[in-house]
Structures are given as structure tokens and as C-alpha cells.
Amino acid sequence: MPSNSTSTMFFYIYVLFSVKNDGHYIGYTNNLKRRLKEHNVGKNFQ
């Protein structure tokens, strides 16, 4: 039976600069604050 409700999920697209790699990279996440913290402690998902 089809549902009349819809679910919405938001994602953020970001551009970050890596001092270590001297370059920018683009990504996406559903939790921007968490991703920025991960970036700042050196977690890289490339």
C-alpha cells in the first residue's frame, strides 16, 4: 500500500582547503559540523 508521507534528507556540499596537500577538495555530507571537525583532525575520505 503506497504511503502519502514523504521523507526529506538534506546534504551539504562543501569545498575545503588542505594545507597538508596544498589544494582544495569537494565533498558532501549530511552533518557539516562533524565533517569539519574530522577535516581539522586530519581524517581524509578521498
N, CA, C and O atoms as CSV, one atom per row, in Angstrom:
chain,resi,resn,atom,element,x,y,z
A,1,MET,N,N,0.844,-1.174,0.000
A,1,MET,CA,C,0.000,0.000,0.000
A,1,MET,C,C,0.897,1.247,0.000
A,1,MET,O,O,1.731,1.399,0.892
A,2,PRO,N,N,0.739,2.126,-0.973
A,2,PRO,CA,C,1.576,3.328,-1.045
A,2,PRO,C,C,1.332,4.276,0.122
A,2,PRO,O,O,0.218,4.390,0.632
A,3,SER,N,N,2.378,4.937,0.523
A,3,SER,CA,C,2.288,5.895,1.623
A,3,SER,C,C,2.175,7.307,1.062
A,3,SER,O,O,2.763,7.623,0.028
A,4,ASN,N,N,1.416,8.149,1.752
A,4,ASN,CA,C,1.285,9.541,1.337
A,4,ASN,C,C,2.347,10.423,1.983
A,4,ASN,O,O,2.441,11.605,1.653
A,5,SER,N,N,3.132,9.885,2.878
A,5,SER,CA,C,4.159,10.686,3.530
A,5,SER,C,C,5.453,10.637,2.714
A,5,SER,O,O,5.736,9.659,2.022
A,6,THR,N,N,6.207,11.692,2.814
A,6,THR,CA,C,7.487,11.741,2.123
A,6,THR,C,C,8.592,11.977,3.143
A,6,THR,O,O,8.355,12.533,4.215
A,7,SER,N,N,9.756,11.564,2.810
A,7,SER,CA,C,10.913,11.749,3.671
A,7,SER,C,C,11.912,12.643,2.940
A,7,SER,O,O,12.197,12.434,1.761
A,8,THR,N,N,12.432,13.626,3.641
A,8,THR,CA,C,13.395,14.541,3.045
A,8,THR,C,C,14.725,14.406,3.769
A,8,THR,O,O,14.785,14.410,4.998
A,9,MET,N,N,15.780,14.287,2.991
A,9,MET,CA,C,17.114,14.201,3.564
A,9,MET,C,C,17.962,15.295,2.928
A,9,MET,O,O,17.999,15.430,1.705
A,10,PHE,N,N,18.638,16.070,3.756
A,10,PHE,CA,C,19.451,17.163,3.264
A,10,PHE,C,C,20.924,16.795,3.310
A,10,PHE,O,O,21.384,16.112,4.225
A,11,PHE,N,N,21.642,17.254,2.319
A,11,PHE,CA,C,23.085,17.084,2.275
A,11,PHE,C,C,23.727,18.434,2.033
A,11,PHE,O,O,23.139,19.308,1.396
A,12,TYR,N,N,24.920,18.596,2.537
A,12,TYR,CA,C,25.720,19.795,2.313
A,12,TYR,C,C,26.836,19.445,1.345
A,12,TYR,O,O,27.462,18.391,1.456
A,13,ILE,N,N,27.077,20.326,0.406
A,13,ILE,CA,C,28.227,20.207,-0.484
A,13,ILE,C,C,29.242,21.233,0.007
A,13,ILE,O,O,28.893,22.387,0.257
A,14,TYR,N,N,30.493,20.812,0.143
A,14,TYR,CA,C,31.495,21.715,0.708
A,14,TYR,C,C,32.763,21.714,-0.134
A,14,TYR,O,O,33.032,20.786,-0.897
A,15,VAL,N,N,33.530,22.780,0.029
A,15,VAL,CA,C,34.866,22.890,-0.542
A,15,VAL,C,C,35.790,23.208,0.619
A,15,VAL,O,O,35.612,24.221,1.295
A,16,LEU,N,N,36.772,22.355,0.856
A,16,LEU,CA,C,37.729,22.549,1.940
A,16,LEU,C,C,39.129,22.683,1.365
A,16,LEU,O,O,39.435,22.157,0.295
A,17,PHE,N,N,39.962,23.391,2.092
A,17,PHE,CA,C,41.355,23.534,1.686
A,17,PHE,C,C,42.226,22.682,2.595
A,17,PHE,O,O,42.092,22.726,3.818
A,18,SER,N,N,43.101,21.923,2.005
A,18,SER,CA,C,44.042,21.099,2.750
A,18,SER,C,C,45.417,21.739,2.715
A,18,SER,O,O,46.033,21.840,1.653
A,19,VAL,N,N,45.901,22.173,3.871
A,19,VAL,CA,C,47.247,22.731,3.964
A,19,VAL,C,C,48.263,21.628,3.667
A,19,VAL,O,O,49.268,21.856,2.993
A,20,LYS,N,N,47.984,20.441,4.177
A,20,LYS,CA,C,48.892,19.308,4.001
A,20,LYS,C,C,49.110,18.987,2.516
A,20,LYS,O,O,50.238,18.737,2.090
A,21,ASN,N,N,48.036,18.997,1.741
A,21,ASN,CA,C,48.119,18.673,0.317
A,21,ASN,C,C,48.164,19.908,-0.571
A,21,ASN,O,O,48.275,19.795,-1.792
A,22,ASP,N,N,48.079,21.093,0.040
A,22,ASP,CA,C,48.087,22.364,-0.683
A,22,ASP,C,C,47.061,22.374,-1.813
A,22,ASP,O,O,47.378,22.705,-2.956
A,23,GLY,N,N,45.845,22.013,-1.480
A,23,GLY,CA,C,44.800,22.008,-2.505
A,23,GLY,C,C,43.407,21.987,-1.919
A,23,GLY,O,O,43.212,21.734,-0.730
A,24,HIS,N,N,42.449,22.256,-2.775
A,24,HIS,CA,C,41.039,22.228,-2.398
A,24,HIS,C,C,40.449,20.875,-2.771
A,24,HIS,O,O,40.907,20.211,-3.700
A,25,TYR,N,N,39.440,20.493,-2.036
A,25,TYR,CA,C,38.680,19.325,-2.453
A,25,TYR,C,C,37.213,19.523,-2.125
A,25,TYR,O,O,36.851,20.270,-1.216
A,26,ILE,N,N,36.396,18.846,-2.875
A,26,ILE,CA,C,34.940,18.973,-2.782
A,26,ILE,C,C,34.381,17.670,-2.238
A,26,ILE,O,O,34.858,16.587,-2.576
A,27,GLY,N,N,33.379,17.782,-1.404
A,27,GLY,CA,C,32.720,16.597,-0.868
A,27,GLY,C,C,31.294,16.914,-0.493
A,27,GLY,O,O,30.794,18.011,-0.742
A,28,TYR,N,N,30.650,15.936,0.108
A,28,TYR,CA,C,29.296,16.154,0.600
A,28,TYR,C,C,29.103,15.363,1.877
A,28,TYR,O,O,29.759,14.346,2.105
A,29,THR,N,N,28.179,15.854,2.716
A,29,THR,CA,C,27.900,15.218,3.989
A,29,THR,C,C,26.511,15.605,4.446
A,29,THR,O,O,25.953,16.601,3.986
A,30,ASN,N,N,25.956,14.828,5.343
A,30,ASN,CA,C,24.678,15.211,5.950
A,30,ASN,C,C,24.901,15.849,7.320
A,30,ASN,O,O,23.943,16.240,7.987
A,31,ASN,N,N,26.168,15.957,7.743
A,31,ASN,CA,C,26.489,16.577,9.028
A,31,ASN,C,C,27.745,17.438,8.845
A,31,ASN,O,O,28.870,16.958,8.989
A,32,LEU,N,N,27.531,18.698,8.531
A,32,LEU,CA,C,28.637,19.583,8.192
A,32,LEU,C,C,29.562,19.854,9.380
A,32,LEU,O,O,30.781,19.894,9.212
A,33,LYS,N,N,29.007,20.039,10.566
A,33,LYS,CA,C,29.844,20.293,11.744
A,33,LYS,C,C,30.773,19.115,12.022
A,33,LYS,O,O,31.957,19.303,12.302
A,34,ARG,N,N,30.231,17.901,11.943
A,34,ARG,CA,C,31.050,16.706,12.173
A,34,ARG,C,C,32.143,16.598,11.116
A,34,ARG,O,O,33.292,16.295,11.439
A,35,ARG,N,N,31.795,16.841,9.859
A,35,ARG,CA,C,32.774,16.708,8.775
A,35,ARG,C,C,33.899,17.723,8.923
A,35,ARG,O,O,35.057,17.397,8.663
A,36,LEU,N,N,33.581,18.943,9.335
A,36,LEU,CA,C,34.617,19.951,9.525
A,36,LEU,C,C,35.552,19.555,10.665
A,36,LEU,O,O,36.765,19.740,10.567
A,37,LYS,N,N,34.993,19.011,11.746
A,37,LYS,CA,C,35.838,18.521,12.846
A,37,LYS,C,C,36.750,17.403,12.356
A,37,LYS,O,O,37.934,17.374,12.691
A,38,GLU,N,N,36.199,16.473,11.556
A,38,GLU,CA,C,37.004,15.377,11.019
A,38,GLU,C,C,38.125,15.911,10.136
A,38,GLU,O,O,39.256,15.430,10.200
A,39,HIS,N,N,37.813,16.884,9.329
A,39,HIS,CA,C,38.823,17.500,8.461
A,39,HIS,C,C,39.945,18.113,9.288
A,39,HIS,O,O,41.124,17.948,8.975
A,40,ASN,N,N,39.569,18.814,10.335
A,40,ASN,CA,C,40.560,19.528,11.145
A,40,ASN,C,C,41.452,18.607,11.967
A,40,ASN,O,O,42.536,19.021,12.379
A,41,VAL,N,N,41.027,17.372,12.216
A,41,VAL,CA,C,41.903,16.425,12.916
A,41,VAL,C,C,42.625,15.486,11.947
A,41,VAL,O,O,43.303,14.549,12.367
A,42,GLY,N,N,42.471,15.747,10.653
A,42,GLY,CA,C,43.241,15.012,9.663
A,42,GLY,C,C,42.573,13.813,9.030
A,42,GLY,O,O,43.226,13.068,8.299
A,43,LYS,N,N,41.284,13.598,9.287
A,43,LYS,CA,C,40.606,12.479,8.631
A,43,LYS,C,C,40.337,12.851,7.191
A,43,LYS,O,O,39.769,13.903,6.896
A,44,ASN,N,N,40.753,11.973,6.304
A,44,ASN,CA,C,40.620,12.224,4.878
A,44,ASN,C,C,39.834,11.092,4.246
A,44,ASN,O,O,40.173,9.923,4.431
A,45,PHE,N,N,38.793,11.422,3.506
A,45,PHE,CA,C,37.924,10.407,2.925
A,45,PHE,C,C,38.061,10.310,1.414
A,45,PHE,O,O,37.150,9.837,0.734
A,46,GLN,N,N,39.188,10.755,0.891
A,46,GLN,CA,C,39.381,10.692,-0.563
A,46,GLN,C,C,39.790,9.315,-0.990
A,46,GLN,O,O,39.997,9.073,-2.179
